[in-house]
């Protein structure tokens, strides 16, 4: 059974940093794209960052230069380093792995940035 477990969320002041980690289990994910999405209250879920199986990375424009995504295929993990956090980054952050019709989600971890 595939399971994604996020960790690392919390409350931080504006300008601070957090590191989110997602541990995937149940199969090997080296051929999957891995990424992070977020959903703020009253808003749609949006892509934050994604890293393909081949290592291609893309970021949402609002986080480019502040967030860094990385993956470790040996450990089946995908991490997101969040720097220079802003109150508008407050959301539940969800880990996602997908390949074709296979699409898996974590439960999410709350990130709250105070001003």
C-alpha positions as CSV (number, residue, x, y, z in Angstrom):
1,X,0.0,0.0,0.0
2,X,1.4,3.4,-1.0
3,X,1.7,5.9,1.8
4,X,3.1,9.5,1.8
5,X,3.9,11.0,5.1
6,X,4.8,14.7,5.4
7,X,6.7,16.3,8.3
8,X,8.3,19.6,9.1
9,X,5.5,22.1,9.1
10,X,4.9,24.6,11.9
11,X,4.6,28.2,12.9
12,X,7.3,30.6,11.9
13,X,7.7,34.4,11.7
14,X,7.9,36.2,8.4
15,X,11.4,35.9,7.0
16,X,12.0,32.6,8.6
17,X,12.6,29.2,7.2
18,X,11.2,25.7,7.4
19,X,12.1,22.4,5.8
20,X,9.3,20.0,4.7
21,X,10.0,16.3,4.1
22,X,7.9,13.7,2.5
23,X,8.6,10.0,3.0
24,X,7.0,7.7,0.4
25,X,6.6,4.0,1.0
26,X,4.9,1.0,-0.6
27,X,6.9,0.9,-3.9
28,X,9.8,2.5,-5.6
29,X,9.2,6.0,-6.9
30,X,12.3,6.8,-8.9
31,X,10.3,6.8,-12.1
32,X,7.7,9.1,-10.7
33,X,7.5,12.9,-10.7
34,X,7.4,14.2,-7.2
35,X,6.2,17.5,-5.9
36,X,4.6,19.8,-3.4
37,X,1.2,21.5,-3.6
38,X,-0.4,23.9,-1.1
39,X,-3.9,24.9,-0.3
40,X,-4.8,28.0,1.7
41,X,-8.2,28.5,3.3
42,X,-10.8,29.4,0.6
43,X,-8.4,28.9,-2.2
44,X,-7.7,26.1,-4.7
45,X,-4.8,23.7,-4.3
46,X,-1.8,25.0,-6.3
47,X,1.5,23.6,-7.4
48,X,4.4,24.9,-5.4
49,X,7.3,22.9,-6.8
50,X,7.8,19.7,-8.8
51,X,10.9,17.6,-9.7
52,X,10.5,15.1,-12.5
53,X,12.0,11.6,-12.5
54,X,14.7,13.0,-14.7
55,X,15.5,15.8,-12.4
56,X,13.7,18.7,-14.2
57,X,12.5,21.2,-11.7
58,X,9.7,23.8,-11.9
59,X,8.5,26.3,-9.3
60,X,5.4,28.5,-9.0
61,X,6.4,32.0,-9.7
62,X,5.5,33.2,-6.2
63,X,8.1,30.9,-4.6
64,X,10.9,31.0,-7.2
65,X,14.1,32.0,-5.5
66,X,12.8,31.3,-2.1
67,X,11.9,27.6,-2.1
68,X,14.1,24.7,-3.1
69,X,12.9,21.2,-3.9
70,X,15.0,18.1,-3.8
71,X,14.6,14.3,-4.0
72,X,16.5,11.3,-2.8
73,X,15.5,8.2,-4.8
74,X,17.4,5.9,-2.6
75,X,15.3,7.0,0.4
76,X,12.1,7.6,-1.5
77,X,11.9,11.1,-0.2
78,X,11.2,14.6,-1.5
79,X,12.0,17.7,0.5
80,X,11.1,21.3,0.2
81,X,13.2,24.0,1.8
82,X,11.2,27.2,2.4
83,X,13.2,30.4,3.0
84,X,12.2,34.0,3.3
85,X,8.7,33.0,4.2
86,X,5.8,35.4,3.9
87,X,2.4,35.4,5.5
88,X,0.9,34.5,2.1
89,X,2.8,31.2,2.2
90,X,0.4,30.1,5.0
91,X,-1.3,26.9,3.8
92,X,-1.5,23.2,4.1
93,X,1.3,21.7,2.1
94,X,0.7,18.3,0.4
95,X,3.2,15.9,-1.0
96,X,2.4,14.4,-4.4
97,X,3.9,11.6,-6.5
98,X,2.5,10.7,-9.9
99,X,3.2,8.8,-13.1
100,X,0.5,8.6,-15.7
101,X,-2.7,7.6,-14.1
102,X,-1.0,6.7,-10.8
103,X,-1.4,9.7,-8.5
104,X,-0.7,9.6,-4.7
105,X,-1.2,12.3,-2.1
106,X,-0.1,12.9,1.5
107,X,-2.4,14.1,4.2
108,X,-0.6,17.5,4.4
109,X,1.3,19.5,6.9
110,X,0.4,23.0,8.1
111,X,2.7,25.9,7.5
112,X,1.7,29.1,9.2
113,X,3.7,32.3,8.7
114,X,3.0,35.2,11.1
115,X,3.6,38.8,10.2
